[in-house]
Amino acid sequence: MQVASNEGVTMSDELIYLDHAATTPVRPEVMAAMLPFFAEKFGNPSSLYMLAQEARDGVAEARERVAAVLNCRTSEVIFTGNGTESNNMAIKGVAAALRKRGRHVITSAVEHHSVLHPVEQLERDGCEVTIVPVDSGGRVDPQSVSDAVRKDTVLVSVMLANNEVGTVQDVAEIARLARQRSEELNGELVIHTDAVQAVGKLSLDTKALGVDLLSLTGHKFYAPKGVGALFVKRGTPMEPLLSGGGQERQRRSGTENVPYIVGLGVGIELADAERNEFVERTGRLRDMIEAGIMERLPDTKINGDSGHRVSNITNLSFPGVQGEPVLLGLDFKSVAASSGSACSSASLEPSHVLTAMGLSPELAVGSVRISLGRLSTEHDASSVIAAIPEIVERLRSM
Ligand SMILES: Cc1ncc(COP(=O)(O)O)c(C=O)c1O
């Protein structure tokens, strides 16, 4: 992305930002919608007077925008602090509410750490956990999830789109088969999906997906960092993580972050309205980048499921070359990319996603993730096509 002057963001004109799966800038429409709620309409939504009513209206309108994209009731949308909180609330909240029914939880090997670590915490607290494997493209076989369901299984959590390789899971089929199996066993099962990387890329129709819980976070779709949402289907058993003033229908106490919630509402509405155009545009640029790099470096491995992945992410491994020096070389050329998940990008540990897909540890530390955004251009693609082979060839010759 070369930052256009009308974007109003302070990023160097030179920077080619190709790390949109890590985070995105706040877009001007979102910023404009948020601004009045900082100093003008600053009331606490829980108060009685007119000023508070304005804040309440802001939150209510945002909830309507989210509910429209998720095809759900407004009462089924809870605002949270981020995607990590939404995932933690879903996992720990359901396990706590259903602990008398069962203590078995199923997830996949390629989840974000904000799912895997809460699940590990449950395991330390006495739950049993099944981690379903993935194939070489990072896909979960829906049948293997259903085969893992037991009478005491209370939660299945499988992400919609992977943040490192972009692989999309068949969440609708996973939910259908797992629920069917649980019903046969007379169990009580809740289905959660982490849809953080899917907003503006895939349909988030919760009815079509057949899920009970769905997580998202503002900063992946041009709204601010530090605000998220969780869809909670009516009747889903879930205890709150935070208790206190009873906001968000007792499910998430704490005074609402009104400006950020307003921003998230506008961000998701725009991202979903622009989805087809975004997918077409980023898919074309992604294909161009992959073809251009393969032409110069034919032994490049493209990680992920080519038939089932979001349009804006490509994850590449270069045999014999580590990811980190490639990223440093790119940074030197003012290209921002990353090595998979943002939180592990500073570590030299092989990615748990790539190792679960069967990559050797050598290849799994050597991957580079390029993630495109709504303002990415052909110039950005050409720059990375020119830069990566040069860097990789130099590293190989050293
Ligand atoms: C798939 C996925 N889930 C959850 C998160 C966590 O979101 P947040 O950074 O808002 O806590 C991320 C962020 O990188 C993500 O990519």
The ligand as an SDF file (V2000), in Angstrom:
LIG
                    3D

 16 16  0  0  0  0  0  0  0  0999 V2000
   -6.7600  -15.6230   13.8190 C   0  0  0  0  0  0  0  0  0  0  0  0
   -6.5660  -14.6360   14.9130 C   0  0  0  0  0  0  0  0  0  0  0  0
   -7.2550  -14.7860   16.0550 N   0  0  0  0  0  0  0  0  0  0  0  0
   -7.1350  -13.9290   17.0770 C   0  0  0  0  0  0  0  0  0  0  0  0
   -6.2930  -12.8360   16.9900 C   0  0  0  0  0  0  0  0  0  0  0  0
   -6.1650  -11.9220   18.1800 C   0  0  0  0  0  0  0  0  0  0  0  0
   -6.7690  -10.6900   17.9560 O   0  0  0  0  0  0  0  0  0  0  0  0
   -6.3580   -9.4100   18.8510 P   0  0  0  0  0  0  0  0  0  0  0  0
   -5.0060   -9.0100   18.3860 O   0  0  0  0  0  0  0  0  0  0  0  0
   -7.3980   -8.3950   18.5720 O   0  0  0  0  0  0  0  0  0  0  0  0
   -6.3640   -9.8400   20.2710 O   0  0  0  0  0  0  0  0  0  0  0  0
   -5.5560  -12.6350   15.8230 C   0  0  0  0  0  0  0  0  0  0  0  0
   -4.6210  -11.4780   15.7250 C   0  0  0  0  0  0  0  0  0  0  0  0
   -3.5630  -11.5560   15.1510 O   0  0  0  0  0  0  0  0  0  0  0  0
   -5.7010  -13.5500   14.7480 C   0  0  0  0  0  0  0  0  0  0  0  0
   -5.0290  -13.4070   13.6140 O   0  0  0  0  0  0  0  0  0  0  0  0
  1  2  1  0
  2  3  1  0
  2 15  2  0
  3  4  2  0
  4  5  1  0
  5  6  1  0
  5 12  2  0
  6  7  1  0
  7  8  1  0
  8  9  2  0
  8 10  1  0
  8 11  1  0
 12 13  1  0
 12 15  1  0
 13 14  2  0
 15 16  1  0
M  END
$$$$
